[in-house]
Amino acid sequence: MPGNTSNNSGPQSTAQLDLITKEHPDYDQLRQVWNATVDRYPSAIARCRRSEDVSNAVLQAAATGLPVSVRGGGHNIAGTAVADDALMIDLAEMRAVEIDVSSKKARVQGGATWANLDTAAQVHGLVTPGGVVSETGVGGLTLGGGIGWLARRFGLTIDNLLSAEIVLADGRIITASKEEHADLFWAIRGGSGNFGVVTSFTFQLHHLSDQVLFGPTFFALEDAARVLNAYATHAPNLPREACVWANIMTAPALPILPESHHGDKVLNLMQCHTGDPQKARTDLAKLYGGATPLGSALEARPFIEAQSFLDPVYEFGARNYWRAHNHQHLGPALIDLLVELAPSLPTPESEILICQLGGAVADVPDTETAFPHRRTQFLSTPGVRWRNPGDDVQVIGWLKDASSRIAKHATPGGYVNFITETADTSARAYGQNLERLSRIKRRYDPDNLFRVNQNIVPAPVSDTQRDAAPGT
């Protein structure tokens, strides 16, 4: 594996840049992203195969006054991989993964998905914590923080990031780590895509058995409050090897569920336990509150299977709109509200998701990275998913109303990777770290070239003190 040394390359020539314009037959396909509500038309798409190509694209955008968007996996809910009249940097052909077994490190190119990384690492019985959908891009998930099934055991994705190769707004290619460009390294661990284009990540890996206890357990809606109250009480005390997300949803037509309940509103506990298999079921049963499940597919599975289990649920091409809320605990009033909202879910694919944090996530000091939600125990994410554009107003209206009611029981902030809107969301996304992020933004992207995101506006230049040059 290449060492973690800075390249510090200067600006590159744009002569060889591979640009796809609106006249190209592949243009319409390449501009599509996961969330079908996002239908935007970039000025051009730069298909990059190496870091120097990315540098060339950034320089061309800066020279022509175009904002830059970056497509890794294209799975972001806000669709920030593409923007009207912008230059899209497409990293789809940069998906290489190198595993160094002796040092337990992975070097991953910026266009890779979690399926690429997980598959390569699990061959050696290794993992780094990622998300819950294997088609998600490594880049977008990492830069926003990175929560998933392994976060309580091994920390957020950013807590396992050792270094990153980044193309800056001036075209330079540098490496950021705790030793080099430490301020930038701090910022990219939670500050999203505001500071440059990350062309490769180096992660710390951990040993993990290829078999984990994983799967859903469903409960009737009349038992949902009982189970959620037990979940609220016991989930924070689970061993770190366990992570459970709760979901109020429409029951799918699965063989494990009685046919009479297909299409009913139900509560699903999606459970992952990577510890002692003899103890795992006892740990998880505490969350059920004594209620009898409608059905369960909780079983020992290969970790790779667990990581891709939800892929069909979050498939490419549906229309999506989400909100995100932080909670220190799930109180009875909030639980009653969530259950009350269940019958009015506007489509069969819509849901009210509760994600569990805690454990190793909270071990890291609040100031160690830019991720500002370390003390949050749960995230609630009401999300609507639908197919017909004619339903946009009604479905999104339901979501906004539900979100405003849930927000009354939340603490400030929201996980940036789950926020659909990009305008006026920086304070929610970055919290108490926004001011410092803004100063770092001034150093590395003073003209806000990378603004297609939950944007961090560069801090103003003081009349009496000018910022240091980037990279000093």
C-alpha positions in Angstrom: 0.0 0.0 0.0 1.3 3.5 -0.8 2.5 5.4 2.2 0.6 8.4 3.7 2.8 11.1 2.2 1.7 14.3 0.6 1.9 14.6 -3.2 1.6 18.4 -3.1 1.3 18.4 -6.9 0.9 21.8 -8.5 -1.9 22.7 -10.9 -2.4 20.3 -13.8 -3.0 20.9 -17.5 -6.6 20.6 -18.6 -5.8 19.3 -22.1 -6.7 15.6 -21.5 -9.9 16.2 -19.5 -12.6 13.8 -20.6 -15.8 15.9 -20.6 -19.3 14.6 -21.3 -21.6 17.4 -22.5 -25.4 17.5 -23.1 -24.9 16.3 -26.7 -23.2 13.1 -25.6 -25.4 9.9 -25.7 -24.3 9.0 -22.2 -25.1 12.4 -20.7 -28.6 11.7 -19.4 -27.6 8.4 -17.8 -24.5 9.8 -16.1 -26.4 12.7 -14.6 -28.9 10.5 -12.8 -28.5 9.9 -9.1 -30.2 7.7 -6.5 -33.0 10.1 -5.5 -35.3 10.5 -8.4 -36.7 13.8 -7.2 -33.3 15.2 -8.3 -33.4 16.0 -12.0 -30.6 18.4 -12.7 -28.5 19.3 -15.7 -24.8 20.0 -15.2 -22.9 22.0 -17.8 -20.6 19.0 -18.2 -19.5 15.8 -16.6 -15.8 15.1 -16.1 -15.1 11.3 -16.1 -12.0 11.0 -14.0 -9.7 8.0 -13.8 -6.9 9.4 -11.6 -6.3 12.2 -9.2 -4.7 14.3 -11.9 -7.9 14.2 -13.9 -9.8 15.5 -10.9 -7.2 18.3 -10.5 -7.7 19.3 -14.2 -11.5 19.3 -13.7 -11.3 21.5 -10.6 -9.0 24.0 -12.4 -11.3 24.1 -15.4 -14.4 24.8 -13.2 -12.5 27.5 -11.4 -11.4 29.1 -14.6 -14.9 29.1 -16.1 -16.7 30.2 -12.9 -18.7 26.9 -12.6 -19.5 25.4 -9.2 -18.3 21.8 -8.7 -20.3 18.8 -7.7 -18.8 15.4 -7.0 -20.3 12.0 -7.7 -19.0 9.0 -5.8 -21.8 6.6 -5.3 -24.5 9.1 -6.1 -26.6 7.8 -3.2 -26.9 11.1 -1.2 -30.5 12.0 -0.2 -29.9 15.6 -1.2 -28.6 14.7 -4.6 -25.5 16.8 -4.2 -23.6 14.8 -6.8 -25.3 16.8 -9.5 -26.3 20.5 -9.9 -27.7 22.6 -12.7 -25.1 24.5 -14.7 -22.2 23.0 -12.6 -19.3 20.7 -13.5 -19.9 17.2 -12.2 -16.8 15.3 -11.3 -17.6 11.7 -11.7 -15.4 9.3 -9.8 -17.3 6.1 -10.9 -14.1 4.7 -12.6 -12.0 5.3 -9.5 -13.1 2.3 -7.4 -9.9 0.5 -6.5 -9.5 -1.0 -3.1 -6.1 -2.1 -1.7 -5.9 -4.1 1.5 -2.7 -4.3 3.6 -3.4 -7.3 5.8 -0.2 -6.8 7.9 -1.0 -3.3 9.0 -4.8 -3.8 8.8 -5.3 -0.8 6.5 -7.4 -0.2 3.4 -6.7 2.4 0.7 -9.9 3.1 -1.1 -10.5 5.4 -4.1 -13.1 8.1 -4.0 -15.6 6.4 -6.3 -15.8 3.1 -4.5 -18.9 1.8 -2.8 -19.2 0.0 0.5 -19.7 -3.2 -1.4 -16.3 -2.7 -3.0 -14.6 -2.2 0.3 -16.5 -4.8 2.4 -15.9 -7.5 -0.2 -12.2 -6.8 -0.4 -11.7 -6.6 3.4 -13.9 -9.5 4.4 -11.8 -11.9 2.3 -9.2 -11.4 5.1 -11.8 -11.3 8.0 -11.4 -7.5 8.2 -13.9 -4.6 8.3 -14.1 -0.9 8.9 -17.4 0.6 10.0 -19.6 1.8 7.1 -23.3 2.3 6.5 -26.3 0.0 6.1 -26.6 -0.1 2.3 -23.8 -1.6 0.3 -24.5 0.6 -2.8 -23.7 3.8 -0.8 -20.5 5.5 -1.8 -17.6 5.4 0.6 -16.8 9.1 0.0 -20.2 10.7 0.8 -20.9 8.5 3.8 -17.4 9.1 5.3 -17.3 12.8 4.9 -20.6 13.2 6.7 -19.5 11.1 9.6 -20.6 7.6 8.8 -23.1 5.7 10.9 -24.0 2.1 10.5 -24.2 -1.3 12.2 -20.6 -1.3 13.5 -20.5 2.3 14.9 -21.2 1.3 18.5 -18.4 -1.2 18.4 -15.7 0.5 16.3 -16.8 4.1 16.1 -18.0 6.2 13.2 -16.4 5.8 9.8 -14.4 9.0 10.3 -13.0 7.6 13.6 -11.3 5.0 11.5 -10.0 7.4 8.8 -6.2 7.6 8.9 -5.6 9.9 6.0 -7.2 11.2 2.8 -5.8 12.4 -0.6 -7.6 15.6 -1.5 -7.7 17.8 -4.6 -8.0 21.4 -3.4 -9.8 24.3 -5.0 -6.5 25.5 -6.5 -5.8 22.1 -8.1 -3.2 20.9 -5.7 -3.2 17.3 -4.7 -2.4 16.9 -1.0 -2.7 14.3 1.8 -4.5 15.3 5.0 -3.9 13.4 8.2 -3.2 14.2 11.9 0.4 14.9 10.9 -0.2 16.9 7.6 -2.9 19.5 7.1 -4.3 18.6 10.4 -6.9 21.4 10.3 -8.2 20.1 7.0 -8.2 16.5 8.3 -10.3 17.7 11.3 -12.8 19.4 8.9 -13.4 16.6 6.5 -14.3 14.3 9.3 -17.9 15.5 9.4 -17.8 18.6 7.4 -19.1 16.9 4.2 -17.7 17.8 0.8 -17.0 21.4 1.5 -13.2 21.4 1.3 -12.2 19.6 -1.8 -12.5 16.3 -3.8 -11.3 13.3 -1.8 -9.7 10.9 -4.4 -8.7 8.3 -1.9 -9.2 7.3 1.8 -7.0 5.3 4.1 -8.9 3.4 6.8 -8.0 1.4 9.9 -9.4 -2.1 9.6 -10.6 -4.4 12.4 -11.0 -8.2 12.7 -14.6 -9.4 12.5 -16.0 -12.9 12.0 -17.7 -13.4 8.7 -20.8 -14.5 10.6 -23.0 -12.1 12.5 -26.4 -12.3 14.0 -28.5 -10.1 11.9 -32.1 -9.6 10.7 -35.5 -8.1 11.3 -38.1 -8.9 13.9 -41.6 -7.6 13.3 -44.3 -6.6 15.8 -47.9 -5.7 15.4 -48.7 -1.9 15.6 -50.7 -2.5 18.8 -47.5 -3.7 20.4 -45.3 -1.0 19.0 -45.5 1.4 22.0 -44.7 -1.4 24.4 -41.7 -2.6 22.3 -40.4 1.0 21.7 -40.5 1.8 25.4 -38.5 -1.4 26.1 -36.1 -0.4 23.3 -35.7 3.1 24.7 -34.8 1.6 28.1 -32.5 -1.2 27.1 -30.9 -0.3 23.8 -28.4 2.2 25.3 -27.2 -0.5 27.7 -26.7 -3.2 25.0 -23.1 -4.4 24.6 -21.2 -2.5 22.0 -21.3 -5.5 19.7 -25.0 -4.8 19.3 -26.8 -2.2 17.3 -30.5 -2.1 16.7 -32.5 0.3 14.5 -36.3 0.5 14.9 -38.6 1.2 12.0 -42.3 2.0 11.8 -43.3 0.8 8.3 -45.7 -1.2 6.1 -45.3 -4.9 6.5 -43.8 -6.4 3.3 -45.1 -9.7 1.8 -42.5 -11.9 3.4 -42.9 -15.6 4.1 -41.9 -15.0 7.8 -45.1 -12.8 8.3 -48.7 -14.1 8.4 -50.3 -13.3 5.1 -53.1 -11.6 7.1 -50.6 -8.9 8.2 -49.1 -8.2 4.8 -49.7 -4.5 4.1 -50.4 -3.6 7.8 -48.4 -1.0 9.6 -45.9 -2.7 11.9 -42.8 -2.1 14.0 -39.6 -3.7 12.8 -36.4 -4.0 14.9 -33.5 -4.4 12.6 -30.9 -6.1 14.7 -27.1 -6.6 14.3 -25.0 -8.4 16.9 -21.3 -9.1 16.2 -20.5 -10.5 19.6 -20.9 -13.9 21.4 -23.6 -15.7 19.5 -24.6 -17.6 22.6 -25.4 -14.4 24.4 -26.7 -12.3 21.5 -30.3 -13.5 21.4 -30.6 -12.9 25.2 -29.2 -9.4 24.8 -31.7 -8.6 22.0 -34.7 -10.2 23.6 -34.7 -7.4 26.3 -35.8 -5.0 23.6 -39.1 -6.8 22.9 -40.8 -5.8 26.1 -42.4 -9.3 26.4 -44.3 -8.8 23.2 -44.7 -11.7 20.8 -43.2 -11.0 17.4 -45.3 -11.5 14.2 -42.3 -13.0 12.6 -38.5 -12.8 12.5 -35.6 -13.4 10.1 -32.9 -12.9 12.8 -30.2 -15.4 12.1 -26.5 -15.9 11.6 -25.4 -14.5 8.3 -22.2 -13.6 6.5 -21.4 -10.0 7.3 -21.4 -9.2 3.5 -25.0 -10.4 3.4 -26.0 -8.3 6.4 -24.4 -5.2 4.7 -26.5 -5.7 1.6 -29.7 -6.9 3.2 -31.4 -3.5 2.9 -30.2 -2.8 -0.7 -33.6 -3.7 -2.3 -35.5 -1.4 0.2 -33.4 1.6 -0.8 -33.0 0.8 -4.5 -32.0 3.3 -7.1 -34.7 5.4 -8.8 -37.4 6.0 -6.3 -38.4 9.5 -5.2 -37.2 10.3 -1.6 -37.5 13.0 1.0 -36.2 12.7 4.5 -35.7 14.7 7.6 -33.3 14.0 10.6 -33.7 14.7 14.3 -31.4 14.1 17.3 -32.6 12.6 20.5 -30.8 12.0 23.8 -33.6 9.6 24.8 -36.9 8.3 23.4 -39.5 9.6 25.8 -43.1 8.2 26.1 -44.6 11.3 24.5 -42.3 10.9 21.4 -43.0 7.2 21.2 -46.8 7.8 21.4 -46.4 10.4 18.6 -44.5 8.0 16.3 -47.1 5.3 16.8 -49.8 7.8 16.1 -48.2 8.8 12.8 -48.0 5.2 11.6 -51.5 4.8 10.1 -51.0 7.9 8.0 -47.7 7.0 6.3 -48.5 8.2 2.8 -47.0 5.3 0.8 -46.2 1.7 1.4 -42.4 2.5 1.1 -42.5 5.4 3.6 -41.2 4.9 7.1 -40.2 6.4 10.4 -36.7 5.2 11.2 -34.9 5.3 14.5 -31.1 4.8 14.4 -29.1 3.9 17.4 -25.7 5.6 18.3 -23.8 5.6 21.6 -21.0 3.1 22.5 -17.8 3.9 20.7 -19.3 6.9 19.0 -19.4 8.8 22.3 -15.9 7.8 23.3 -14.5 10.5 21.0 -14.3 14.0 22.4 -16.7 16.6 20.8 -13.8 18.6 19.5 -11.8 15.7 18.1 -13.6 15.8 14.7 -16.1 18.1 13.0 -18.9 15.6 13.6 -21.0 17.5 16.2 -23.5 14.8 17.4 -21.3 12.6 19.7 -23.7 12.7 22.6 -26.8 11.8 20.6 -28.2 8.4 21.5 -30.8 8.1 18.7 -31.6 9.7 15.4 -35.1 9.7 14.1 -35.5 9.9 10.4 -39.0 10.1 9.0 -38.7 9.4 5.3 -41.1 9.2 2.4 -40.5 7.1 -0.7 -42.8 7.2 -3.8 -42.9 6.8 -7.5 -45.4 9.2 -9.1 -44.2 12.8 -9.5 -47.8 13.9 -9.3 -47.8 12.9 -5.6 -44.9 15.1 -4.7 -46.9 17.9 -2.9 -49.0 15.6 -0.9 -46.2 13.2 0.2 -43.7 15.8 1.0 -46.3 17.8 2.8 -47.0 14.8 5.1 -43.3 14.5 5.8 -42.8 18.1 6.7 -45.8 18.1 9.0 -44.6 14.9 10.7 -41.1 16.2 11.0 -42.3 19.5 12.7 -44.2 17.4 15.3 -41.2 15.1 16.0 -38.9 18.1 16.2 -40.7 19.3 19.4 -39.2 16.2 21.1 -35.7 16.5 19.7 -32.5 18.3 20.6 -30.8 20.7 18.1 -29.1 19.3 15.1 -29.4 16.6 12.4 -27.1 14.1 10.7 -25.9 15.8 7.5 -26.2 12.6 5.4 -29.9 12.3 6.2 -30.9 16.0 5.4 -32.6 16.4 2.1 -32.5 20.2 2.0 -29.2 22.1 1.3 -30.3 25.7 1.8 -30.1 27.1 5.3 -29.1 23.7 6.9 -25.5 24.3 7.8 -26.2 25.2 11.5 -28.3 22.0 11.9 -25.7 19.8 10.2 -22.5 21.1 11.8 -23.7 22.6 15.1 -21.1 24.1 17.4 -18.4 23.2 14.9 -19.7 25.5 12.2 -17.6 28.6 13.2 -14.3 26.6 13.1 -15.3 24.9 9.9 -16.0 28.3 8.3 -12.5 29.5 9.2 -11.0 26.4 7.6 -13.2 26.8 4.6 -11.7 30.3 4.2 -8.2 28.8 4.1 -8.8 26.0 1.6 -11.8 27.2 -0.5 -12.1 31.0 -0.1 -14.2 31.4 -3.3 -16.6 28.6 -2.2 -16.0 26.5 -5.4 -17.3 23.5 -3.5 -20.7 24.8 -2.6 -23.1 22.1 -3.9 -23.7 20.7 -0.4 -25.0 21.7 3.0 -22.7 24.6 2.5 -20.2 26.1 4.8 -19.7 29.7 3.9 -16.1 30.9 4.1 -15.4 33.1 7.0 -14.9 36.8 6.1 -11.4 38.1 5.8 -10.5 40.3 8.7 -9.6 43.9 7.9 -6.6 43.6 10.2 -5.5 40.0 9.7 -5.4 38.0 6.5 -5.7 34.2 6.6 -2.7 32.1 6.0 -2.3 30.5 2.6 -3.9 27.0 2.2 -1.7 24.2 3.5 0.5 26.3 5.8 
